[in-house]
Amino acid sequence: MPVPQNPFKKALAAGNIQFGCWLGLADPFSAEMMGQAGFDWLVVDGEHGPNDLRSILAQLQVLAATDAHPVVRLPVGETYMLKQVLDVGAQTVLVPMVESADQARQLVRDVTFPPHGDRGVGYALTRASRFATIADYGTTADAQICLLVQVENRKGLAALDDILALDGIDGVFIGPADLAADMGHMGNAEHPDVHTAIMDALARIKAAGKAPGILSTRDGMTNDAIDAGALFVAVGADVLLLGQGARALAAKWQATKA
């Protein structure tokens, strides 16, 4: 029996846009709620969310019962971290701050079994193989792993064409906030120079046959990114949704005290 098909990877390969949301609360209860909200994909954020391997596992478990595809973002592209999140069942991973083709090439090896890669062969013990009940896991898993890399500074943009030339990279995510900061425009991803760099990068990614991705909470930039070819588009974050809603509700009723 082969591994289950990765619907997110299939959708990107077919050119079907996928709308997602960030999960930064690091809690399975809220992750399950978000999984039932109607998004195509959700990022379990291990870079800026207070997640560890066990909290990532718990969120993968609850999201398995929803239609939202989980994407696990690591804090950094370390081989052992990729090994662990793949073993606990992630099929799609997002790696931040990729700045060179050599770095991206190693990431491809990290998510690929030997003889073509370096992923450890211990899947009989893992949730990924459904605890050894997927007999063909070792020979079929590679084809369903979706590797997304983040290019989010000037060094990464300079290396973008070399990164795009690599096999095994499914998509490239442009990080607006980090790119804006690196370009000298902290907190202003809509600065004309940053906006131009982002849209140019998305178009180059699409032209290379990879899936372009972005996170944008502003409709103007989101629509521009879609026009430039973005296919996996995050449009919000659970932390922001909760915070904005709570502040608005509190302000509404506090104003009645006046």
N, C-alpha and C positions, 0 to 999 in steps of 0.2 A: 504493500500500500504506500503510495507517495504522500508527501506532505500536503496539507491543504493549500490551495491556490491563494496567493496574495492579491486580494481584489484591488488594493490601492496601486500596486505596481502595474497590474493589468490595465487599470483605468488611465494611468499616466502614459503607458505605452500606446494606448489607443487615442491619446490626445484629448481625453475627457477631463474637463476642469473639475477639481476637487476642492471644496471649501472646508476649512478647518478652523480650529480654535486652540489656544494654548491652555494647558493645565499647569498652574503654578501653585495650587493650594496643597499639593502633595497628600491628598486624602482620597481613599477609595470611595467613600460615600458621595463626595461631590463629583468625583470622576464618573461614577455610575450615572448620576443625574445628568451630567454633561453628555454622556454617551447616548442618552435618550432624547437629546434636544434636537437632533436632526442633522448634525454635522457629518461630513464624509470622513473626516479624520481629526484626531486629537493628539496634540503633542504632550507627552508626559515629560516634563522638563527637569532634567537632572543637572542642568547648568546653573540656572538661576532660581529654580524651585528647590526647597529643602528636602530633596529626595535622596534615598539610598537604595540599594538593591532590593531590599525587602518591600519598601513602599512602592517601588516600580513594579515589582511582582504583583502586589495586591491590586494595583490599578489595572494591570494587564488582565488579571483574573476577572474583575468586574466588567471590564470593557468587552471581554469575550462574549458576553451575553447581549451586546448591543450591536447596532449596525455601523458604529463609528470605528474606523480602523486606527489602532494605536501606533503612534510614531514615538519612539524613545529618543530623546536628545541626551547625549552624554555630556558630562562636564568638560571632557577633553578626549581626543581620539587616541586613547591608550588601548593597546592590544588586549590586555586582560579585562578591561571594562567592556569592550565589544563582545568578548567571549562570554562574559557573565550575562549580559542582557539578552544575547541570542539564546543562550541556554535556558533562560527563564521564560522564553517564548516570544520575544520580539521578532517580528519579521521585517520591520522597517526601522532603520536607525538614521538619526540626523547628527552629524558631527560638526561642531563649531570650529571656527578659526582655521580653516584650511588655506594654506598660503603657498603651496607648491605642488607640482606634479609628483614629486617624490613622496610627499606626505600622503597625497591622495592614492598613489599606487600602493603604499603600505596598507591603507585602510581597505582597499579592495582585497588584499591578501588576508587581512584580519577577519573578513567576513566570509572567506572561502575556504573550504576543506582542502587538505592535501589531495593530490600532489601539486595543485595550482595555487594553494594558499597556506595560511598558517593557523587556521582555526583548529582548536583542540578537538580531538575525536573522543568525546566522552558522553555522547548524546544518549546512551542507554540510561543514564542517571537523570535525565533532564525533563523538564516540563515541555520543552520544545518538541521532543519526540513522543510526547504523551506517555512518558515513562516507559519507553521501549516498545510501545504498542504500534508505532509506525515503523514497520520493518524496513522500509526503503528510505528512511530519513537521511542516512549518510550520502546516498546517491541522488537524492532529489531536492535536498534543502537549498543548495546554492541557487538554483533557478528561481526560487521564491523569495530570496532575500533582496530587499530594496535598500540600496545605499544612497543616502542623500548627504551632500557635503555643503557646508556653509562657506561662502566667500563673502567676507565682510570688512575688508580693509583694502588699502591701496596696493599692498603687496600681493594680496590674493587676486585682485583684479588684473594686475600685471601678469599673473601666471594663469589667468582663466583659460586662454586658448590651449595651453599645454594640459591643463586639468581636463578640459573637454575632449581632448584627443584620446583619453584613456577608456578602455573597455571596463565595464563593471561599475561605472558610475551611472546611476539611474537618473539623478536629478541634482541640480545645484540651486541652493537657496541663497538669495542675496539678503544680508542682514542690514536693514536700513539704519538702525540706531548706531551700531558700531561703525558702519561706513561713514555716517555723517560726522561722528566724533573724530575719526581718523583724518577726515578731510578738513577738520577745523570748524565744524558746525555742530557742536554738541547740542542735542535736543532739537535739531532742525533738519529732519530728513527730507523736508520739502524745499530746502534751499535749492535754487535752480541748478547749481553745479552737482549737488548730490542726486537730485531727481534725474538729471541727464545721465549721470553715471549708472544709476540703477536701471533705467530703461534700456540703455545701450547694452548692459550686461545681460538682461533678460532676453533681448533680441538675439544676442550672440549664442546664448545657451540654447534657445529654440532652434537656431540655424544649424547648430551642431548635432541636433537630434536627441538632445537631453531634455528632461523636464525642468522648466524654470519655476522657482518658488519664491514666495515673499510673505512677510507678515506686515499688514497695514491695517490700522484702525481708522483711517480717513478715506472716505468714499472716493475722493478725487484721485488719490494715489492708487487706490485699489483698482479703479477702472482703467487708469493709465497702464498699470501693470498687466492687467488682463489683455488690453489692446496690444501690449508688447509681447504677449505670448505666455504669460504666467499660467501654469497649470495646477500647481498646488498652492493655494492662497489661504493663508490664515487671516481671519478678519476680526479677531478679538482674543481676549484672555479671561479666564474665570476670575482672576484677582481683580481685574479692571471692572468686569461686569458687576461683581459683588460690591466693590468699593463705590463705584459710581451710583449704583442703585441705592445703596445704604445712605450715602451722603445726601442724595436728592430727597429721599424720604424723610430723613432727619431734618433737613433744612426746611422742607414744606411745613412740618408741624412746629418746629421751633419758631418759625415766622409768625405763628398765630399767638405767640406770647406777647408780641409787641402791642 
